Amino acid sequence: MDNLRIQGGAQLRGRVRISGAKNAALPILSAALLADGDHRFRNVPELRDVGTMAKLLRTLGQDVRVAGNVVDVQSRPVPDAVPVAPYELVKQMRASVLVLGPLVARYGRAHVSLPGGCAIGARPIDQHLKGLEAMGAQVVLEHGYVKVEVPSGRLRGAEIVFDMPTVTGTENLMAAAALARGRTTLVNAAREPEVEELARVLNKMGASVEGAGTDVIVVEGTDALQPVDHAIMADRIEAGTYMAAAAATRGDVLLEGVTFEHLEAVAAKMRQAGAVVEREGEGVRVCAPGPLRAASLQTAPHPGFPTDMQAQFMVLMCTAQGRSTIVENIFENRFMHVPELNRMGARIDVVGRTATVEGVDALQGAQVMATDLRASASLVIAGLVADGVTEVLRVYHIDRGYERIEQKLSQLGATIERVPGRA
Ligand code: EPU
């Protein structure tokens, strides 16, 4: 297993191009199951999770070719009587559950391994299943698999009220509704930009989806969809991560190709902390000329502060002046980076869902262990800021969601290298 070795102390400077969004690419690739023919997806990030989705589509009989950032999917009917998303793939990537909506809509049945809990929380999928049931599906759980069957053969439109906004739940039901009979209304839907991006793709395929980006989405079902050619939007969480790295190292970085509107909550908090965040052409410039100040926050569904940026922002707070509180409202166990940051000299206390961060003068390099994707990103930023050498172990987590992170950071002046693991 590879590790990342970072010599701290460099101020990041220069330009970095932000890659396509992982969490938009995954539902969009799954949506290829909705229509036979040749799909082309461009600006797809080269990531482990994209590779896992490609494997899953191949398991379902699809022809998937990945060439750099272009993914061609030649979609054709799934050859098996019951399409199956197997445990081996779902356990590697929970987002595999995104094939459920398209498969049930298209084939009237699917078996998908139930994702277990993960490092950040229990993460049930009851809302996805409740929605499919409201659309006429029968759901049973057997031998670790969710087995979904639509007795009439085709889903029918329904009004579905989510108990909480769920990103992949909204995406699954929106994709399912595109091929259902009649109108589906999703109430209390997730408003994340990735949901909007999927709606754009479904509409390009001939669906009728309105309201994505608000909390009420209306889908008029249609009989058939067409293949699509689409370039994936930029990754707002990758962008936010480089923003945090720029500010934490008191650097000056221009992020290219980002949509500023997707980053407003993050930009507002960074400004409150004393960073300068400016729109510059097709990009965003972040610098931190003076000392950083404590800024408290709570994570919330979009347009609130994203849970996927909580760990990275916490590192900024570690060396800011004063005490900040960070409340994690989305996932119950998303503070796994805290003990590692404390080993690097941070002063963070966690009680329940609240972390209290007391700013310190400096962090110290150490060997630290990554537990999930965003926690790993926070440890890399901590390594950039720390005195001495930091080694982030189990870097495969990072490869799930950050394209060529060591190259991009090196290009910005960091001293970082990938080293083969000893164990
Ligand atoms: N929830 C339920 N029941 C459900 C669905 C969700 O109780 O049926 C709960 C979850 O346990 C959680 C909350 O609702 O407490 C929100 O979860 P959500 O369903 O929105 O999360 P997700 O769709 O599984 C996506 C991203 C995550 C990101 C979250 C929140 C993808 C592929 N994943 O997950 O991304 O943290 O939304 O914004 O889009 C990451 O990229 O590192 C990552 C974890």
Residues whose N, C-alpha, C, O or C-beta is under 5 A from the ligand:
A	BS01	EPU	N23 A95 R123 P124 I125 D126 Q127 H128 M164 P165 T166 V167 T168 G169 T307 D308 I330 F331 L373 R374
